[in-house]
Amino acid sequence: MNKKNNRFRFLKLSLKLIGILLFCFIVYFVWDIRMPTPPIDERFTLGQYKRIEVAPNHFVVGNCWLKKNDYGIWEMYIEGEPYERGLIYGVLAEELMEKQEVHFVNQINEIVPNRFTLFFLKMFVAWFNRDIDQYVPKENLTEIYGVSQSFSDKYNYIAPKYYRILNYHAAHDIGHALKDLSLVGCTSFSVNNNLSADSSLLIARNFDFYMGDEFAEDKLILFVKPSEGYGFASYSWAGLTGVVSGINEKGLTVTLNASKSEIPTGAKDPISLLAREILQYAANINEAIAIAEKRAVFVSESLLIGSSEDNKSVVIEKSPEKIDVYDANEELVVCANHYQSAVFLNDSANVLNIKNSDSKHRFDRLTQLLQQNYPIDILKATQILRDKNGINNEFIGYGNPKAINQLMAHHSIVFKPHQQQFWISTQPYQLGNFIGYNLTDVLTKKNSSDNIYIDSLTIASDNFLNSDAYKKYELFKKIKQRIQKQVLLNVPFSLNETQEKQFIQTNPKSYITYMTLGEYFEKLGDYNKAISYYQTALNYSVASKDEEEIIKKKIETCNKQINKNGN
């Protein structure tokens, strides 16, 4: 009896000790990841800015404003000191930012539905980013802090508002690194002199970033006149103060293309904030390079820099360990998701990326289309960004990562730096109208009463939007998403034989169609049918060797299950 009591006391004491240690760890963890408030200008407070609604979807705070244009794109102009700009940004776009955060969090909850796993993911991100503020310029921290004051309290259980928005600026980098080869498949190019229709620099890009259809609904073109540095325009979404696609008043452009990254060991300067710093403070390529050299980043990225002053484009290729500049000194620069400079060209990770991913396919297809269409003007540039075929015009099904237009782009953009002009895509993907702006006019005028886009610059929408093929693709995407939720999240969904055949007809030439059905039947335990679909998928143009290996491993897994069940 005494032995039992002693064991019980020992167990009780052990549990109490573990509880104390766990409590101490949590206290230490929370203390260690605390995020100090950045230096702020106490002249500015949230309460002094009142938003006035001057028309439906049109708001004003002093000289700053936010409105929704006729194409459904939100346009914003802000000016002033960093903290002042941040506060005004938040006041103007409060509902938009909350909407974006809801979509973002919902997408995360879909990807990671298990609350226990989600808790540890949250703890990992918090620990990973615990000292991110040490790598981000103070101006960016101050502006972000100002924006965060208008963030919703709805998700304070995740983290305080300032900490959340700062982490959101690093979400692209963390996701890009952890997903490894599932990269954002962006494609961009620059032509000049003889290759350009008017002999002046032209730059174009697709930003193939996808966080769900709802996240891409409310795009924001942001015009900024900062107290220091150059005025600029940036196209992305509400709440992001960083830059993924932008142009400044000196005719310098910046666009981002992800590359192959190792899993990072700690946070550094988010790549979008590095791009923002370049856009705000660089007038030419050398100044852009100098900024890139002094900042530490935690993912590998290519920054295509176009410069009116230098009359050319280069690619700054940067990883957590190295940096180099790809300067072809030619009239053409093409950029996908692999490196081209001397420092990185023979790097083992880059070699494998070229060999095993879809990046080289898009690079070669883009080069081919450019060669077939010289000299390039704005219309031809948008047509190339909308191209859905593979090399030699092979039809490879819709949504194939080998294509320049994968029917998933958050946005596309075309720049004419010498003229201070740029064109942005409208919904859906890059298929809607491209509308044109003049940056100098917007920064000088500052008035939102009239349309700030220029009607005469508009490029018409893609005819594909009116086709049966587009309608079928949209249906294909909806069914595919339902199947994926059933496979990954156990959300009930079923297809009868007729619906199964109808799904195939929505995108019959795509390997993704048959791979998706393979996953569906594997989930149901019908391994023979799953194998049949996986094998059919391999008969079509699969995006990459990595994707081929994934399909082959799925076949192996199904065969093992069949043998296991047979035993």
C-alpha positions as CSV (number, residue, x, y, z in Angstrom):
1,M,0.0,0.0,0.0
2,N,2.8,2.3,0.9
3,K,4.5,1.5,-2.4
4,K,1.4,2.5,-4.3
5,N,1.1,5.7,-2.3
6,N,4.7,6.5,-2.9
7,R,4.3,5.9,-6.7
8,F,1.2,8.1,-6.7
9,R,3.0,10.9,-4.8
10,F,6.0,10.6,-7.2
11,L,3.7,10.8,-10.2
12,K,1.8,13.7,-8.8
13,L,5.1,15.5,-8.0
14,S,6.5,14.7,-11.5
15,L,3.3,16.1,-13.2
16,K,3.5,19.2,-11.0
17,L,7.2,19.7,-11.9
18,I,6.4,19.2,-15.6
19,G,3.6,21.8,-15.2
20,I,6.0,24.3,-13.6
21,L,8.6,23.8,-16.3
22,L,6.0,24.1,-19.0
23,F,4.7,27.3,-17.4
24,C,8.3,28.7,-17.2
25,F,8.9,27.8,-20.8
26,I,5.8,29.6,-22.0
27,V,6.6,32.6,-19.9
28,Y,10.2,32.6,-21.4
29,F,8.8,32.0,-24.9
30,V,6.3,34.9,-24.7
31,W,9.0,37.1,-23.2
32,D,11.6,36.2,-25.8
33,I,9.3,36.9,-28.8
34,R,7.9,40.2,-27.4
35,M,7.8,42.8,-30.1
36,P,8.8,46.3,-29.0
37,T,6.9,49.3,-30.3
38,P,9.0,51.1,-32.9
39,P,9.8,54.7,-32.6
40,I,6.8,56.8,-33.4
41,D,6.2,60.5,-34.0
42,E,3.9,61.6,-31.1
43,R,2.6,64.5,-33.2
44,F,0.4,62.0,-35.0
45,T,-2.4,60.0,-33.3
46,L,-5.1,57.7,-34.7
47,G,-7.9,59.9,-33.3
48,Q,-6.9,63.0,-35.3
49,Y,-7.7,61.4,-38.7
50,K,-11.4,61.2,-39.6
51,R,-12.5,59.5,-42.8
52,I,-15.0,61.3,-44.9
53,E,-17.2,59.3,-47.4
54,V,-17.6,61.7,-50.4
55,A,-19.3,59.1,-52.6
56,P,-20.0,55.3,-52.6
57,N,-16.7,53.5,-52.2
58,H,-14.8,56.8,-52.2
59,F,-13.2,58.1,-49.0
60,V,-10.9,61.0,-48.1
61,V,-8.6,61.9,-45.2
62,G,-7.0,65.3,-45.8
63,N,-5.1,65.1,-49.1
64,C,-5.2,61.3,-49.0
65,W,-7.9,59.2,-50.5
66,L,-9.2,55.7,-51.4
67,K,-11.8,54.8,-54.0
68,K,-12.9,51.9,-56.1
69,N,-12.8,52.5,-59.9
70,D,-15.1,51.3,-62.6
71,Y,-13.1,48.1,-63.1
72,G,-13.4,47.1,-59.4
73,I,-9.8,48.0,-58.6
74,W,-9.2,50.0,-55.4
75,E,-7.0,53.1,-55.8
76,M,-5.3,54.8,-52.9
77,Y,-3.1,57.9,-52.5
78,I,-1.2,58.6,-49.3
79,E,1.5,61.1,-48.3
80,G,3.5,62.4,-45.3
81,E,5.8,61.0,-42.6
82,P,6.1,57.2,-42.1
83,Y,3.8,57.0,-39.0
84,E,1.4,59.5,-40.4
85,R,1.2,57.5,-43.7
86,G,0.6,54.3,-41.8
87,L,-2.2,55.8,-39.7
88,I,-4.0,57.3,-42.7
89,Y,-3.6,54.1,-44.7
90,G,-5.3,52.1,-41.9
91,V,-8.1,54.7,-41.5
92,L,-8.8,54.7,-45.2
93,A,-8.6,50.9,-45.8
94,E,-9.8,49.5,-42.4
95,E,-12.6,47.3,-43.9
96,L,-10.5,46.2,-46.8
97,M,-7.7,45.1,-44.5
98,E,-10.1,43.2,-42.3
99,K,-11.6,41.5,-45.3
100,Q,-8.1,40.5,-46.6
101,E,-7.2,39.1,-43.2
102,V,-10.4,37.1,-43.0
103,H,-9.6,35.5,-46.4
104,F,-6.0,34.9,-45.4
105,V,-6.8,33.3,-42.0
106,N,-9.6,31.2,-43.6
107,Q,-7.1,29.9,-46.2
108,I,-4.6,29.0,-43.5
109,N,-7.4,27.2,-41.5
110,E,-8.2,25.2,-44.7
111,I,-4.6,24.3,-45.3
112,V,-4.0,23.4,-41.6
113,P,-7.5,22.3,-40.2
114,N,-6.1,20.6,-37.1
115,R,-6.1,23.0,-34.2
116,F,-3.3,21.3,-32.4
117,T,-1.1,21.5,-35.5
118,L,-2.2,25.1,-36.1
119,F,-1.2,26.0,-32.5
120,F,2.3,24.6,-33.1
121,L,2.5,26.3,-36.5
122,K,1.6,29.6,-34.8
123,M,4.3,29.0,-32.1
124,F,6.8,28.1,-34.8
125,V,6.1,31.3,-36.8
126,A,6.3,33.4,-33.6
127,W,9.6,31.8,-32.6
128,F,11.0,32.0,-36.2
129,N,10.1,35.7,-36.5
130,R,10.9,36.7,-32.9
131,D,13.6,39.1,-34.0
132,I,12.3,40.2,-37.4
133,D,12.2,43.8,-36.3
134,Q,16.0,43.9,-36.0
135,Y,16.3,43.4,-39.8
136,V,13.5,45.7,-41.0
137,P,14.3,49.4,-41.5
138,K,12.8,51.6,-38.8
139,E,10.8,53.6,-41.4
140,N,9.0,50.4,-42.5
141,L,8.4,49.3,-38.9
142,T,6.9,52.7,-38.0
143,E,4.6,52.8,-41.0
144,I,3.5,49.2,-40.4
145,Y,2.8,50.1,-36.8
146,G,0.6,53.0,-37.9
147,V,-1.3,50.7,-40.3
148,S,-1.8,48.1,-37.6
149,Q,-3.7,50.5,-35.3
150,S,-6.7,50.1,-37.6
151,F,-6.4,46.3,-37.9
152,S,-9.3,44.2,-36.5
153,D,-9.3,42.9,-32.9
154,K,-11.0,39.8,-34.3
155,Y,-7.7,37.9,-34.5
156,N,-6.0,39.1,-31.4
157,Y,-6.1,35.5,-30.2
158,I,-3.5,34.8,-32.9
159,A,-1.2,37.7,-31.9
160,P,-1.4,41.5,-31.2
161,K,-2.2,43.6,-34.3
162,Y,1.3,45.0,-34.9
163,Y,2.9,41.6,-34.6
164,R,0.3,40.0,-36.9
165,I,0.8,42.5,-39.8
166,L,4.6,42.4,-39.5
167,N,4.4,38.6,-39.8
168,Y,2.0,38.9,-42.7
169,H,4.7,40.8,-44.6
170,A,6.9,37.7,-44.1
171,A,4.2,35.2,-45.0
172,H,5.2,35.0,-48.6
173,D,8.8,34.3,-47.6
174,I,8.0,31.6,-45.0
175,G,5.5,29.8,-47.2
176,H,7.8,30.0,-50.2
177,A,10.6,28.5,-48.2
178,L,8.6,25.8,-46.4
179,K,6.8,24.7,-49.6
180,D,10.2,24.5,-51.3
181,L,9.5,23.7,-54.9
182,S,5.9,24.7,-54.9
183,L,7.0,28.2,-55.9
184,V,5.1,31.2,-57.0
185,G,5.5,30.7,-60.7
186,C,6.0,34.3,-61.8
187,T,7.3,35.2,-65.2
188,S,8.7,38.6,-66.4
189,F,10.6,40.2,-69.3
190,S,12.1,43.5,-70.5
191,V,12.7,44.7,-74.1
192,N,14.5,47.8,-75.3
193,N,15.8,49.6,-78.4
194,N,15.3,47.4,-81.6
195,L,13.1,44.9,-79.7
196,S,10.7,47.6,-78.5
197,A,8.1,49.0,-80.9
198,D,8.9,52.6,-79.9
199,S,12.6,51.8,-79.1
200,S,12.0,52.6,-75.4
201,L,12.2,50.3,-72.4
202,L,9.2,48.1,-71.8
203,I,8.9,45.7,-68.8
204,A,6.1,43.2,-68.2
205,R,5.3,40.6,-65.6
206,N,2.8,38.0,-64.3
207,F,2.5,37.7,-60.5
208,D,1.3,34.2,-60.0
209,F,0.6,34.4,-56.3
210,Y,-2.5,32.5,-55.1
211,M,-4.1,32.6,-51.7
212,G,-7.6,31.7,-52.9
213,D,-10.1,33.4,-55.2
214,E,-11.5,35.6,-52.4
215,F,-8.1,36.9,-51.5
216,A,-7.6,38.2,-55.1
217,E,-11.0,39.9,-55.3
218,D,-10.0,43.3,-53.9
219,K,-6.8,44.5,-55.5
220,L,-5.2,47.8,-54.6
221,I,-3.1,50.1,-56.6
222,L,-1.3,52.3,-54.1
223,F,0.3,55.7,-54.9
224,V,2.7,57.0,-52.2
225,K,4.3,60.5,-51.9
226,P,6.7,59.9,-48.9
227,S,8.3,62.6,-46.9
228,E,11.7,61.1,-47.9
229,G,12.6,59.3,-51.1
230,Y,10.7,59.1,-54.3
231,G,7.0,58.9,-55.0
232,F,5.9,55.5,-56.3
233,A,3.1,53.2,-57.3
234,S,2.7,49.6,-56.1
235,Y,0.1,47.0,-57.1
236,S,-0.9,44.3,-54.6
237,W,-3.6,44.1,-51.8
238,A,-4.7,46.1,-48.7
239,G,-2.5,45.8,-45.7
240,L,0.8,45.2,-47.6
241,T,3.2,48.1,-47.3
242,G,5.8,46.1,-49.1
243,V,6.2,45.9,-52.9
244,V,5.8,43.0,-55.4
245,S,5.3,45.1,-58.5
246,G,6.0,48.8,-58.7
247,I,7.4,52.0,-60.4
248,N,8.8,55.2,-58.9
249,E,8.9,58.8,-60.2
250,K,12.5,58.4,-61.4
251,G,11.4,55.7,-63.8
252,L,12.8,52.7,-61.8
253,T,10.7,49.6,-61.7
254,V,10.9,46.5,-59.4
255,T,9.2,43.1,-59.8
256,L,9.8,39.9,-57.7
257,N,10.3,36.3,-58.9
258,A,10.8,33.6,-56.4
259,S,13.6,31.1,-56.7
260,K,14.6,27.8,-55.1
261,S,15.2,28.2,-51.4
262,E,16.5,26.1,-48.6
263,I,14.5,26.0,-45.3
264,P,15.6,29.2,-43.5
265,T,16.9,29.2,-39.9
266,G,15.5,32.6,-38.9
267,A,13.7,35.7,-40.1
268,K,15.4,38.5,-41.9
269,D,14.1,41.4,-44.0
270,P,11.0,40.3,-45.9
271,I,11.6,40.4,-49.7
272,S,8.6,42.7,-50.3
273,L,10.1,45.3,-47.9
274,L,13.4,45.1,-49.6
275,A,11.7,45.8,-52.9
276,R,9.8,48.7,-51.2
277,E,13.1,50.2,-50.0
278,I,14.6,50.0,-53.5
279,L,11.5,51.6,-55.1
280,Q,11.4,54.4,-52.5
281,Y,15.2,55.2,-52.4
282,A,16.8,54.1,-55.7
283,A,17.0,56.3,-58.8
284,N,19.1,53.9,-60.8
285,I,20.4,50.3,-61.0
286,N,23.6,50.9,-58.9
287,E,21.6,52.4,-56.1
288,A,19.2,49.5,-56.2
289,I,22.1,47.0,-56.0
290,A,23.6,48.9,-53.1
291,I,20.3,48.7,-51.1
292,A,20.0,45.0,-51.9
293,E,23.6,44.3,-50.8
294,K,23.1,45.8,-47.3
295,R,19.9,43.9,-46.5
296,A,19.8,40.3,-45.3
297,V,16.9,38.1,-46.6
298,F,15.8,34.6,-45.7
299,V,14.6,33.3,-49.1
300,S,16.1,33.3,-52.6
301,E,14.6,35.8,-55.0
302,S,15.1,37.5,-58.3
303,L,14.4,41.2,-58.5
304,L,14.0,42.5,-62.1
305,I,15.0,46.1,-62.0
306,G,14.2,48.4,-64.9
307,S,15.8,51.8,-65.0
308,S,14.9,54.9,-67.2
309,E,18.1,56.6,-66.1
310,D,20.3,53.6,-67.2
311,N,18.0,52.8,-70.1
312,K,18.1,49.1,-69.4
313,S,17.1,46.3,-67.1
314,V,19.0,43.8,-64.9
315,V,18.1,41.0,-62.5
316,I,19.4,41.2,-58.9
317,E,19.7,37.6,-57.8
318,K,19.8,37.3,-54.0
319,S,19.8,34.4,-51.6
320,P,20.4,34.3,-47.8
321,E,24.1,33.8,-48.4
322,K,24.9,35.4,-51.8
323,I,24.1,38.1,-54.2
324,D,24.9,38.6,-57.9
325,V,23.6,40.7,-60.8
326,Y,22.5,39.2,-64.1
327,D,23.3,42.0,-66.6
328,A,23.1,40.6,-70.1
329,N,23.9,44.1,-71.6
330,E,21.4,43.2,-74.3
331,E,18.0,44.5,-75.4
332,L,16.3,41.5,-73.9
333,V,16.0,40.2,-70.3
334,V,13.9,37.2,-69.5
335,C,13.2,36.0,-65.9
336,A,11.3,33.0,-64.5
337,N,12.1,31.2,-61.2
338,H,15.7,30.2,-61.7
339,Y,19.0,32.1,-61.6
340,Q,21.2,33.1,-64.5
341,S,24.1,35.0,-63.1
342,A,27.7,33.6,-62.8
343,V,27.6,33.2,-59.0
344,F,24.4,31.1,-59.1
345,L,24.4,29.5,-62.5
346,N,26.2,26.3,-61.5
347,D,24.9,26.3,-57.9
348,S,23.6,22.8,-57.2
349,A,20.2,24.0,-55.9
350,N,19.8,26.2,-59.1
351,V,20.9,23.4,-61.4
352,L,18.3,21.0,-59.8
353,N,15.7,23.8,-60.0
354,I,16.2,24.2,-63.7
355,K,16.2,20.5,-64.3
356,N,13.2,19.5,-62.1
357,S,10.8,22.5,-62.0
358,D,8.6,24.2,-64.6
359,S,10.7,27.4,-64.5
360,K,12.8,26.6,-67.6
361,H,9.6,25.7,-69.6
362,R,8.1,29.1,-69.0
363,F,11.5,30.8,-69.7
364,D,11.8,29.0,-73.1
365,R,8.2,29.6,-74.0
366,L,8.5,33.3,-73.2
367,T,11.7,33.6,-75.2
368,Q,10.0,31.9,-78.1
369,L,6.9,34.2,-78.0
370,L,9.1,37.3,-77.9
371,Q,11.2,36.2,-80.9
372,Q,8.0,35.6,-82.8
373,N,6.5,39.1,-82.0
374,Y,9.4,41.6,-82.2
375,P,9.1,44.5,-82.0
376,I,7.0,44.4,-78.8
377,D,4.4,47.0,-77.9
378,I,1.9,47.2,-75.0
379,L,-0.7,45.1,-76.8
380,K,1.7,42.4,-77.8
381,A,3.1,42.4,-74.2
382,T,-0.3,41.8,-72.7
383,Q,-1.0,39.0,-75.3
384,I,2.2,37.3,-74.3
385,L,1.3,37.5,-70.6
386,R,-2.0,35.9,-71.4
387,D,-0.5,33.0,-73.4
388,K,-1.9,29.6,-72.2
389,N,0.1,27.2,-74.4
390,G,3.3,25.3,-74.1
391,I,6.5,25.4,-76.2
392,N,5.9,25.4,-79.9
393,N,2.3,26.4,-79.2
394,E,1.4,23.0,-77.9
395,F,-1.9,23.0,-76.1
396,I,-1.1,21.5,-72.6
397,G,-4.5,21.9,-70.9
398,Y,-5.6,24.9,-68.9
399,G,-3.9,25.8,-65.6
400,N,-0.6,24.0,-66.4
401,P,2.4,25.6,-64.5
402,K,4.4,25.3,-67.8
403,A,2.3,28.0,-69.3
404,I,3.0,31.7,-68.9
405,N,-0.7,32.2,-68.1
406,Q,-1.6,29.6,-65.6
407,L,-5.0,31.1,-65.0
408,M,-4.2,31.9,-61.3
409,A,-2.3,35.2,-61.4
410,H,-3.0,37.7,-58.7
411,H,-2.1,40.4,-61.3
412,S,-0.1,41.3,-64.4
413,I,1.6,44.7,-65.0
414,V,3.4,46.4,-67.9
415,F,5.7,49.4,-67.4
416,K,7.0,52.1,-69.8
417,P,9.5,53.8,-67.4
418,H,10.6,56.6,-69.7
419,Q,7.0,57.7,-70.1
420,Q,6.1,57.1,-66.4
421,Q,3.3,54.9,-67.7
422,F,2.1,51.5,-66.5
423,W,-0.8,49.2,-67.2
424,I,-2.5,46.9,-64.6
425,S,-4.7,43.9,-65.2
426,T,-8.2,43.7,-64.0
427,Q,-10.3,40.6,-63.0
428,P,-10.1,37.8,-63.6
429,Y,-6.5,36.8,-63.5
430,Q,-4.8,38.7,-66.4
431,L,-7.8,38.2,-68.7
432,G,-9.7,41.4,-68.0
433,N,-8.9,44.9,-69.4
434,F,-5.5,46.4,-68.7
435,I,-6.0,49.9,-67.6
436,G,-3.2,52.6,-67.9
437,Y,-1.9,55.2,-65.5
438,N,0.6,58.0,-65.6
439,L,2.5,58.1,-62.3
440,T,3.6,61.8,-62.6
441,D,0.0,62.9,-63.2
442,V,-1.3,61.0,-60.2
443,L,1.4,62.2,-57.8
444,T,1.1,65.8,-59.1
445,K,-2.7,66.0,-59.3
446,K,-3.4,64.2,-55.9
447,N,-7.1,64.7,-56.6
448,S,-9.4,61.7,-56.7
449,S,-12.6,63.5,-58.0
450,D,-12.0,62.3,-61.6
451,N,-10.8,58.9,-63.0
452,I,-7.1,58.7,-62.5
453,Y,-6.6,55.9,-65.0
454,I,-6.4,57.0,-68.7
455,D,-9.2,55.7,-70.9
456,S,-7.2,56.1,-74.1
457,L,-4.6,53.6,-72.7
458,T,-7.0,50.8,-72.0
459,I,-6.2,47.4,-73.5
460,A,-9.3,45.2,-74.2
461,S,-10.0,42.0,-72.3
462,D,-8.9,38.6,-73.7
463,N,-11.5,37.0,-76.0
464,F,-11.0,33.8,-74.0
465,L,-13.3,35.3,-71.4
466,N,-16.2,34.9,-73.7
467,S,-15.5,31.3,-74.7
468,D,-17.0,28.0,-73.7
469,A,-13.5,26.9,-72.7
470,Y,-13.3,29.6,-70.1
471,K,-16.7,28.6,-68.6
472,K,-15.6,25.0,-68.5
473,Y,-12.3,25.9,-66.9
474,E,-14.1,27.8,-64.1
475,L,-16.3,24.8,-63.5
476,F,-13.2,22.6,-63.6
477,K,-11.5,24.7,-60.9
478,K,-14.6,24.6,-58.6
479,I,-14.8,20.8,-58.8
480,K,-11.1,20.4,-58.4
481,Q,-11.2,22.6,-55.2
482,R,-14.1,20.5,-53.9
483,I,-12.1,17.3,-54.5
484,Q,-9.0,18.8,-52.8
485,K,-11.0,19.7,-49.7
486,Q,-12.4,16.2,-49.7
487,V,-9.0,14.7,-50.0
488,L,-7.1,17.0,-47.6
489,L,-9.8,18.1,-45.1
490,N,-12.4,15.2,-45.3
491,V,-15.1,17.7,-46.5
492,P,-17.8,15.4,-47.9
493,F,-18.0,15.4,-51.7
494,S,-18.8,12.7,-54.2
495,L,-18.9,12.2,-58.0
496,N,-21.1,9.8,-59.7
497,E,-20.0,8.2,-63.0
498,T,-21.7,10.9,-65.1
499,Q,-20.2,13.7,-63.1
500,E,-16.8,12.1,-63.3
501,K,-16.9,12.1,-67.1
502,Q,-18.3,15.7,-67.1
503,F,-15.3,16.8,-64.9
504,I,-12.9,15.2,-67.4
505,Q,-14.6,17.2,-70.2
506,T,-14.0,20.5,-68.4
507,N,-10.2,20.2,-69.0
508,P,-9.5,17.0,-70.9
509,K,-6.0,17.8,-72.1
510,S,-4.6,18.6,-68.7
511,Y,-2.7,16.1,-66.6
512,I,-4.1,17.9,-63.5
513,T,-7.6,16.6,-64.3
514,Y,-6.5,13.0,-64.1
515,M,-4.1,13.5,-61.2
516,T,-7.0,15.1,-59.3
517,L,-9.3,12.1,-60.0
518,G,-6.5,9.8,-59.0
519,E,-6.3,11.5,-55.6
520,Y,-10.1,11.4,-55.3
521,F,-10.3,7.6,-55.8
522,E,-7.2,7.0,-53.7
523,K,-9.0,8.8,-50.9
524,L,-12.0,6.5,-51.4
525,G,-9.8,3.4,-51.3
526,D,-10.4,2.5,-55.0
527,Y,-6.7,2.0,-55.6
528,N,-7.1,0.4,-59.0
529,K,-9.1,3.3,-60.4
530,A,-6.7,5.7,-58.8
531,I,-3.7,4.0,-60.5
532,S,-5.5,4.2,-63.8
533,Y,-6.0,7.9,-63.5
534,Y,-2.5,8.5,-62.3
535,Q,-1.1,6.6,-65.3
536,T,-3.4,8.6,-67.6
537,A,-2.0,11.8,-66.1
538,L,1.5,10.8,-67.1
539,N,0.5,10.5,-70.7
540,Y,-0.1,14.3,-70.8
541,S,2.2,17.2,-70.5
542,V,3.2,17.1,-66.8
543,A,4.5,20.4,-65.4
544,S,7.9,19.1,-64.2
545,K,10.0,16.1,-63.3
546,D,9.2,16.8,-59.6
547,E,5.5,16.5,-60.4
548,E,6.1,13.3,-62.4
549,E,7.9,11.8,-59.4
550,I,5.0,12.8,-57.1
551,I,2.5,11.0,-59.4
552,K,4.8,7.9,-59.7
553,K,5.1,7.7,-55.9
554,K,1.3,7.9,-55.6
555,I,1.1,4.9,-58.0
556,E,3.6,3.0,-55.8
557,T,1.5,3.9,-52.7
558,C,-1.7,2.6,-54.3
559,N,0.1,-0.7,-55.4
560,K,1.3,-1.2,-51.8
561,Q,-2.2,-0.8,-50.5
562,I,-3.6,-3.3,-53.1
563,N,-0.9,-5.8,-52.1
564,K,-1.6,-5.2,-48.4
565,N,-5.3,-5.6,-48.8
566,G,-4.7,-8.7,-50.9
567,N,-2.8,-10.3,-48.1
